[in-house]
Amino acid sequence: TEDGTCASARLALTGVDRGPVPVPEAGELAGQHPTDTLLDRVAHAAYRRARPVKNAWGYAVNYRVKMTRPYAARGAK
């Protein structure tokens, strides 16, 4: 919104499980100013849900899990 509060928020991860993985904690941002603390909480929740499967394409499994946190925080801003 104009005052910097988040009107609504949804987050889903891809590339870290067999299908999209919703991160319901992103909804905590709704009605709030997105502080570093809130963004860290959402990013940590995303990290906990990342369960990549091995496949023949893309980045290594460990890399995908490691990058879940910074990508989730960036996406939630």
N, C-alpha and C positions, 0 to 999 in steps of 0.2 A: 504494500500500500504506500501511499505518499509519505506517511510518517515512518516508514522503514520496518513496520511489522509485517510478518508473513501472513498472508491471507489464508493459504492452505499449503500443505506439503505432502507429497507422496514420493516414495523412493522404492525402486525395485532393482535388484542386481541381475546382471546377465554375465555369462561366461564363468560363473562360479558354482554352477550346479546343473542339473539336467534340464532345467527350465528357469524362467524368471523367479527370483526370490524376493518377495515383498519384505520391506523393513518397516513394520508398523510404527516404530519409534519416531519415524520422520514426522508423523502427525503431531508430535509434541511441539513442533515449531510453529504450528498454526496459532495465530494471535500473539505471538512473541516476537521480540527483536532477536534475530539470529546471532546470539552471542557465541564466543568461542567455546564456552562450556556446553551449550546446547548442541552445537555442531560436533563437538567431540563425542558427546553421548550418542548421537545418531551414527557417527562414523564407527564407534566401537560396536554398536549393535549390528551394523552391517558386517563388520569384520567377524563377529561371532557366528553369523549365518553363512559365511562363505565356505562351501564344501566342494571345491572344483573336482571335476572328474578328469581323468587323463584322456586326452584325445590326440589325434594326429596333427592338429593344426594349432596355431596361435602360440601364446606365451606359456611358459612352464607353470605347472600347478602352484609351486611355491610363490612365484612372482605374482600370480593372480590374487592369491590370498593376501600377500603383503600390500599390494596396491589397492585393495578394497577400501581401507581406511582413508587414505588421502583422496581417492576419487569420490567417495561418498561425501566427505566434508566439502570438497570443491563443488560437487553437484547440488548440495543443499544450500549453498550461499545464494 
